[in-house]
Amino acid sequence: MKRGVYTLALRALSPLVWLWMGRRARRAGGQWEIFSPERFGRLPAAESSAPQAAPVWVHAVSLGETRAAQPLLQALLDRGLPVLLTHVTATGRAEGARLFQDAIARGQLRQAWLPYDFPGAARRYMAGRRPRCGLLIEREIWPNLLAAAREAGVPMALVSARFSASSLRQAGRMGSVMREALAGLDAVLAQTAEDAARLAQAGARPPVVTGNLKFDLELPQAQVRAGQAWRERLGRRVVAVASTREGEDGGFIEAIKRHAKIPGTHECPLFLLIPRHPQRFDEVARLLEDAGLPYTRRSGGADPGPETVVVLGDTLGEMAFYYAASEVAIVAGSFAPLGGHNLIEACAAGVPVIVGPHTFNFKQAAEDAIQAGAVQRAPDAGQAVDAAMALLADEARRRRSGEAARAWFGAHAGATRRTLEALAPWLDARAEP
């Protein structure tokens, strides 16, 4: 496929994309601003009249990428660099605003929507924003945007890049348009050697393996202390079931219900059930009601009573609290063929981790963590809950697994430093407003 054909297809399909975005916006809430001038590459009026120093542009499409980029973004801010942080989703933008509210308040970090990948929108974006360089987090490849960056002389890097076997097949189906886009990247910094090999096969220049930025995250200690104190105050065993996606909650709820009815050797623990996306909070609440499980909502603020079996984690930005409050963490998104979610944050908290069979988004990390004894795999939700109960009943094994998780996390640190070293020529260059 040629880039011109790609552009025609994108224009033809854009009404369907906007309908999908509108539907998601209605379900998820938040300000998506689908037809904002920014989405078409135009600067807001307040910014167009005021000259700005050329920023380091970091694109983090959604919630997960924004969290992954946090160590790198903080390092850029610590260097005194101006930063432009772009997103596609409202959840990503809200998380960026939460994480970097101080930098936003002092004007060092600005947030914007990524423009749609139309040639005109991409050129207007580059002309208006004039970034000194662009850093795309994990796997955001937009052919027209990269072409506009080349025309404008803006160096571009794919950072903490991951590229699965399915991504390679998809790139192959797109033909020359994807090979051209990947070849146009000035630097490719991959998470693993496997990611690097697949990116090179897809057409990128020889990638450098710098590691996964998620290993450099620092858990907010206020949340960690609050989570630990919460569990101690309750005097309950706690299991987190984190980042569940559609189709997974029912299996977990059935397993929890089964254990809630078991009398005898140990009391039923308190389960933290945390949906990945806020638009599903009410849906999961209805599933709990239908199952007849006593539950409370974290957003209510009150501590759960002794009769409570489930706390619905219906808040954003509190994952460190949830993990710190838990003795075992089940990381979902991996019990349906969705690729899994970040297990690194749970390991950083020093809790044993259980994942499902589908972890292709984090294949190397999951395999390494299993080999290190930090993570175990369960074939389905029911057996994952059974495994969590077994860990609760075996304090020595639980402690060993938690220590292995923390050690494995610590052993992989340094991706931010290596990334900054690779990008030093761009970041050290001074650009005038």
C-alpha positions as CSV (number, residue, x, y, z in Angstrom):
1,M,0.0,0.0,0.0
2,K,1.3,3.5,-1.0
3,R,1.0,6.4,1.4
4,G,-1.5,8.1,-0.9
5,V,-3.8,5.0,-0.9
6,Y,-3.4,4.9,2.9
7,T,-4.5,8.6,3.1
8,L,-7.5,8.0,0.9
9,A,-8.6,5.0,3.0
10,L,-8.1,7.0,6.2
11,R,-10.3,9.8,4.8
12,A,-13.0,7.3,3.8
13,L,-13.0,5.6,7.2
14,S,-12.7,8.7,9.3
15,P,-16.5,9.1,9.9
16,L,-16.6,5.6,11.3
17,V,-13.5,6.4,13.5
18,W,-15.3,9.5,14.8
19,L,-18.4,7.6,15.5
20,W,-16.4,5.0,17.5
21,M,-14.6,7.8,19.4
22,G,-17.9,9.5,20.1
23,R,-19.4,6.2,21.5
24,R,-16.3,5.6,23.6
25,A,-16.4,9.2,24.9
26,R,-20.1,8.8,26.0
27,R,-19.2,5.5,27.8
28,A,-16.0,6.7,29.3
29,G,-16.8,10.2,30.1
30,G,-14.1,12.9,30.0
31,Q,-13.5,15.6,27.4
32,W,-12.5,13.9,24.2
33,E,-12.9,17.0,22.0
34,I,-13.2,14.9,18.8
35,F,-13.5,17.9,16.5
36,S,-11.2,20.2,18.4
37,P,-9.0,22.4,16.1
38,E,-6.0,20.7,17.8
39,R,-7.2,17.3,16.4
40,F,-6.7,18.9,12.9
41,G,-3.3,20.4,13.7
42,R,-4.3,23.9,14.6
43,L,-2.9,25.7,17.7
44,P,-5.3,27.0,20.3
45,A,-5.7,30.8,20.0
46,A,-4.0,31.3,23.4
47,E,-0.8,29.6,22.2
48,S,-0.6,30.8,18.7
49,S,0.1,34.4,19.7
50,A,2.8,33.6,22.3
51,P,6.2,32.4,21.1
52,Q,7.4,29.2,22.9
53,A,10.8,27.6,23.2
54,A,10.9,24.5,20.9
55,P,9.7,21.6,23.1
56,V,10.6,18.0,23.3
57,W,7.4,16.4,22.0
58,V,6.4,13.1,23.7
59,H,3.4,11.2,22.4
60,A,1.7,8.8,24.8
61,V,-1.5,7.7,23.1
62,S,-3.5,6.5,26.2
63,L,-3.4,5.7,29.9
64,G,-0.9,2.9,29.8
65,E,1.6,4.7,27.6
66,T,1.3,7.9,29.7
67,R,2.2,5.9,32.8
68,A,5.0,4.1,30.9
69,A,6.5,7.5,29.8
70,Q,6.4,9.0,33.4
71,P,10.1,8.3,34.2
72,L,11.3,9.7,30.9
73,L,9.0,12.7,31.1
74,Q,10.2,13.5,34.7
75,A,13.8,13.2,33.6
76,L,13.2,15.7,30.8
77,L,11.5,18.1,33.2
78,D,14.3,17.7,35.7
79,R,16.7,18.9,33.0
80,G,14.7,22.0,32.6
81,L,13.5,21.1,29.1
82,P,10.1,22.3,27.8
83,V,7.8,19.4,27.1
84,L,4.8,18.9,24.8
85,L,2.8,15.8,25.8
86,T,0.2,14.6,23.3
87,H,-2.5,12.0,23.6
88,V,-5.4,10.4,21.7
89,T,-7.6,9.4,24.6
90,A,-9.2,11.4,27.4
91,T,-8.0,8.9,30.0
92,G,-4.4,9.4,28.8
93,R,-4.8,13.1,29.0
94,A,-6.3,13.0,32.4
95,E,-3.5,10.8,33.7
96,G,-0.9,13.2,32.2
97,A,-2.6,16.1,33.9
98,R,-2.6,14.3,37.3
99,L,1.0,13.1,37.1
100,F,2.5,16.4,36.0
101,Q,0.2,19.0,37.5
102,D,3.1,21.0,38.9
103,A,5.0,21.2,35.6
104,I,1.7,22.2,33.9
105,A,1.1,24.9,36.5
106,R,4.5,26.5,35.9
107,G,4.2,26.2,32.1
108,Q,7.0,23.8,31.6
109,L,4.8,21.0,30.3
110,R,1.9,21.5,27.9
111,Q,-0.7,18.9,26.8
112,A,-2.3,18.7,23.4
113,W,-4.3,16.3,21.3
114,L,-2.4,14.4,18.6
115,P,-3.7,15.5,15.2
116,Y,-5.4,13.0,13.0
117,D,-3.0,11.5,10.5
118,F,-4.2,13.6,7.6
119,P,-1.3,15.2,5.6
120,G,-2.6,18.8,6.1
121,A,-3.2,18.3,9.8
122,A,0.3,16.8,10.3
123,R,2.0,19.7,8.4
124,R,0.0,22.3,10.4
125,Y,1.0,20.6,13.6
126,M,4.7,20.6,12.8
127,A,4.6,24.2,11.7
128,G,2.7,25.4,14.7
129,R,4.4,23.4,17.5
130,R,8.0,23.4,16.0
131,P,9.2,20.6,18.3
132,R,13.0,20.1,18.6
133,C,12.4,16.3,18.4
134,G,9.6,13.8,18.7
135,L,9.5,10.8,21.0
136,L,6.8,8.2,20.3
137,I,6.1,5.8,23.2
138,E,6.1,2.1,22.5
139,R,4.4,1.6,19.1
140,E,2.8,4.7,17.7
141,I,3.5,4.8,14.0
142,W,1.6,7.3,11.9
143,P,2.8,7.5,8.3
144,N,1.7,11.1,7.4
145,L,2.8,12.5,10.8
146,L,6.3,11.0,10.3
147,A,6.4,12.3,6.7
148,A,5.6,15.8,7.9
149,A,8.3,15.5,10.6
150,R,10.8,14.6,7.9
151,E,9.7,17.6,5.8
152,A,10.0,19.9,8.8
153,G,13.4,18.5,9.8
154,V,12.2,17.2,13.2
155,P,14.1,14.1,14.3
156,M,11.8,11.3,15.5
157,A,12.4,8.3,17.7
158,L,10.4,5.3,18.7
159,V,11.1,4.9,22.4
160,S,10.7,1.9,24.7
161,A,9.5,0.3,21.5
162,R,7.6,-3.0,21.6
163,F,6.7,-4.8,18.4
164,S,5.0,-8.2,18.7
165,A,4.7,-10.9,16.1
166,S,1.2,-9.8,15.3
167,S,2.5,-6.2,14.9
168,L,5.0,-7.5,12.4
169,R,2.3,-9.4,10.4
170,Q,0.1,-6.2,10.4
171,A,3.0,-4.1,9.2
172,G,3.6,-6.7,6.4
173,R,0.0,-6.4,5.3
174,M,0.3,-2.6,5.1
175,G,3.2,-2.9,2.7
176,S,5.4,0.0,1.7
177,V,3.5,2.6,3.7
178,M,4.6,1.0,7.0
179,R,8.1,0.2,5.8
180,E,8.5,3.9,4.7
181,A,7.2,5.1,8.0
182,L,9.5,2.9,10.0
183,A,12.5,3.7,7.8
184,G,11.8,7.4,8.4
185,L,12.5,7.1,12.1
186,D,15.8,8.6,13.1
187,A,16.2,6.3,16.1
188,V,14.5,3.2,17.3
189,L,15.1,2.3,21.0
190,A,13.6,-1.1,21.7
191,Q,12.6,-2.8,24.9
192,T,14.1,-6.2,24.1
193,A,16.2,-7.9,21.5
194,E,13.1,-9.7,20.1
195,D,11.4,-6.3,19.6
196,A,14.5,-4.9,17.9
197,A,14.7,-7.9,15.5
198,R,11.0,-7.6,14.5
199,L,11.3,-3.8,14.0
200,A,14.4,-4.3,11.8
201,Q,12.5,-6.9,9.8
202,A,9.6,-4.5,9.3
203,G,11.9,-1.9,7.8
204,A,13.3,0.2,10.7
205,R,16.9,1.2,10.8
206,P,18.9,-1.0,13.2
207,P,17.3,-0.5,16.6
208,V,19.2,-0.1,19.9
209,V,18.0,-2.1,22.9
210,T,17.6,0.3,25.8
211,G,15.0,-1.5,27.9
212,N,11.6,-0.9,29.2
213,L,10.9,2.5,30.8
214,K,8.4,1.0,33.1
215,F,11.2,-0.5,35.1
216,D,12.2,3.0,36.1
217,L,8.9,4.0,37.7
218,E,8.9,5.2,41.3
219,L,5.8,4.2,43.2
220,P,4.3,7.3,45.0
221,Q,5.3,6.6,48.5
222,A,2.3,8.4,50.0
223,Q,0.0,5.9,48.2
224,V,2.2,3.0,49.3
225,R,2.0,4.0,52.9
226,A,-1.7,4.6,52.7
227,G,-2.3,1.2,51.2
228,Q,-0.3,-0.6,53.8
229,A,-2.0,1.3,56.6
230,W,-5.4,0.6,55.1
231,R,-4.8,-3.2,55.1
232,E,-3.4,-3.1,58.6
233,R,-6.4,-1.1,59.8
234,L,-8.8,-3.6,58.3
235,G,-7.0,-6.7,59.6
236,R,-8.0,-8.6,56.5
237,R,-6.1,-10.6,53.9
238,V,-6.3,-8.7,50.6
239,V,-6.0,-9.9,47.0
240,A,-5.9,-7.4,44.1
241,V,-7.4,-8.4,40.7
242,A,-6.1,-5.5,38.7
243,S,-6.8,-4.1,35.2
244,T,-9.7,-6.4,34.3
245,R,-11.1,-6.0,30.8
246,E,-14.5,-6.9,29.3
247,G,-15.1,-10.6,29.4
248,E,-12.9,-11.2,32.3
249,D,-14.8,-10.0,35.4
250,G,-17.5,-12.7,35.3
251,G,-14.9,-15.4,35.7
252,F,-13.2,-13.7,38.6
253,I,-16.6,-12.9,40.3
254,E,-17.6,-16.6,40.0
255,A,-14.3,-17.7,41.5
256,I,-14.5,-15.1,44.3
257,K,-18.0,-16.2,45.1
258,R,-16.9,-19.8,45.3
259,H,-14.2,-19.0,47.8
260,A,-16.5,-16.7,49.8
261,K,-18.7,-19.8,50.5
262,I,-15.9,-22.0,51.7
263,P,-16.0,-22.5,55.4
264,G,-13.2,-23.7,57.6
265,T,-9.4,-23.4,57.3
266,H,-9.1,-19.7,56.4
267,E,-11.4,-16.8,56.2
268,C,-12.4,-15.4,52.8
269,P,-10.0,-12.5,51.9
270,L,-11.0,-9.1,50.7
271,F,-10.8,-8.8,47.0
272,L,-9.9,-5.6,45.2
273,L,-11.6,-5.8,41.8
274,I,-10.1,-3.0,39.6
275,P,-11.5,-2.6,36.0
276,R,-9.0,-1.2,33.5
277,H,-11.3,1.5,32.1
278,P,-13.5,3.8,34.0
279,Q,-16.4,3.4,31.5
280,R,-16.8,-0.2,32.9
281,F,-17.0,0.7,36.6
282,D,-20.9,0.7,36.7
283,E,-21.0,-2.5,34.5
284,V,-18.8,-4.4,36.9
285,A,-20.9,-3.1,39.9
286,R,-24.0,-4.6,38.2
287,L,-22.1,-7.9,37.8
288,L,-21.3,-7.9,41.5
289,E,-24.9,-7.1,42.4
290,D,-26.2,-9.9,40.2
291,A,-23.8,-12.4,41.8
292,G,-25.0,-11.4,45.3
293,L,-21.5,-10.5,46.5
294,P,-21.3,-7.9,49.3
295,Y,-19.2,-5.1,47.9
296,T,-18.3,-1.5,48.4
297,R,-16.9,1.1,46.0
298,R,-13.5,2.6,46.7
299,S,-14.8,6.0,45.5
300,G,-17.2,6.0,48.5
301,G,-14.3,6.6,50.8
302,A,-15.5,4.5,53.7
303,D,-13.6,1.4,54.9
304,P,-15.3,-1.9,54.0
305,G,-17.1,-3.7,56.8
306,P,-16.3,-7.3,57.9
307,E,-19.1,-8.6,55.7
308,T,-17.7,-7.1,52.5
309,V,-16.1,-9.5,50.1
310,V,-15.2,-7.2,47.2
311,V,-14.0,-3.6,47.0
312,L,-14.7,-2.2,43.5
313,G,-11.6,-0.1,42.6
314,D,-13.5,2.6,40.8
315,T,-10.9,5.3,41.1
316,L,-8.0,6.4,38.7
317,G,-4.4,6.9,39.6
318,E,-4.4,4.7,42.7
319,M,-2.8,1.5,41.4
320,A,0.1,1.9,43.8
321,F,-2.4,2.1,46.7
322,Y,-4.1,-1.1,45.5
323,Y,-0.9,-3.1,45.1
324,A,0.5,-1.9,48.5
325,A,-2.7,-2.9,50.2
326,S,-2.5,-6.4,48.7
327,E,-0.6,-9.5,49.6
328,V,-1.1,-11.1,46.2
329,A,-1.8,-9.4,42.8
330,I,-3.6,-10.9,39.8
331,V,-2.8,-8.8,36.8
332,A,-5.6,-9.2,34.3
333,G,-6.0,-8.3,30.6
334,S,-4.3,-11.6,30.2
335,F,-7.2,-14.0,30.8
336,A,-8.7,-13.1,27.4
337,P,-6.7,-12.8,24.2
338,L,-5.9,-9.1,24.8
339,G,-2.1,-9.3,25.4
340,G,-2.0,-8.5,29.1
341,H,-1.2,-5.4,31.1
342,N,1.8,-4.1,32.9
343,L,2.9,-6.5,35.6
344,I,6.0,-4.4,36.4
345,E,4.2,-2.1,38.8
346,A,3.0,-4.9,40.9
347,C,6.5,-6.4,41.1
348,A,7.8,-3.0,42.1
349,A,5.4,-3.1,45.1
350,G,7.0,-6.4,46.1
351,V,3.9,-8.6,45.9
352,P,3.6,-12.0,44.3
353,V,2.0,-11.7,40.8
354,I,-0.3,-14.1,38.9
355,V,-1.0,-13.6,35.2
356,G,-3.1,-15.4,32.6
357,P,-2.1,-17.2,29.4
358,H,-2.3,-14.2,27.1
359,T,0.7,-11.9,27.8
360,F,2.0,-11.3,24.3
361,N,2.2,-7.5,24.9
362,F,4.7,-8.2,27.6
363,K,6.0,-11.5,26.4
364,Q,9.7,-11.1,27.4
365,A,8.9,-9.4,30.7
366,A,6.4,-12.1,31.7
367,E,8.7,-15.0,30.7
368,D,11.7,-13.4,32.6
369,A,9.6,-12.7,35.7
370,I,8.2,-16.3,35.7
371,Q,11.8,-17.6,35.4
372,A,12.9,-15.4,38.3
373,G,10.1,-16.8,40.6
374,A,8.4,-13.4,40.8
375,V,5.3,-14.3,38.7
376,Q,3.3,-17.4,38.1
377,R,0.9,-18.2,35.3
378,A,-2.7,-19.5,35.6
379,P,-4.8,-20.8,32.7
380,D,-8.0,-19.0,33.7
381,A,-9.6,-16.7,36.2
382,G,-10.8,-19.5,38.5
383,Q,-7.4,-21.1,38.8
384,A,-5.8,-17.7,39.3
385,V,-7.9,-17.1,42.3
386,D,-7.2,-20.6,43.6
387,A,-3.4,-19.8,43.2
388,A,-3.9,-16.6,45.1
389,M,-5.6,-18.4,47.9
390,A,-2.7,-21.0,48.0
391,L,-0.2,-18.1,48.3
392,L,-2.2,-16.6,51.2
393,A,-2.1,-19.9,53.0
394,D,1.7,-20.3,52.5
395,E,3.5,-17.4,54.1
396,A,7.0,-18.5,53.4
397,R,6.3,-19.1,49.7
398,R,4.5,-15.8,49.5
399,R,7.4,-13.9,51.0
400,R,9.9,-15.6,48.7
401,S,7.8,-14.7,45.6
402,G,7.4,-11.1,46.8
403,E,11.2,-10.7,47.4
404,A,11.8,-12.2,43.9
405,A,9.4,-9.7,42.4
406,R,11.2,-6.7,44.0
407,A,14.6,-8.1,43.0
408,W,13.6,-8.8,39.4
409,F,12.2,-5.2,39.1
410,G,15.4,-3.7,40.5
411,A,17.6,-5.7,38.2
412,H,16.1,-4.2,35.1
413,A,16.3,-0.5,36.0
414,G,18.2,2.0,33.8
415,A,16.1,2.3,30.6
416,T,15.6,6.0,31.2
417,R,19.3,6.7,31.5
418,R,20.1,4.7,28.4
419,T,17.3,6.4,26.5
420,L,18.6,9.9,27.5
421,E,22.1,8.9,26.4
422,A,20.9,7.8,23.0
423,L,18.9,11.0,22.5
424,A,21.6,13.3,24.0
425,P,22.4,15.1,20.6
426,W,18.8,16.1,20.2
427,L,18.1,17.1,23.8
428,D,21.3,19.1,24.3
429,A,20.6,21.2,21.2
430,R,19.3,24.6,22.1
431,A,16.4,26.0,20.1
432,E,15.2,29.6,20.3
433,P,11.5,30.6,20.4
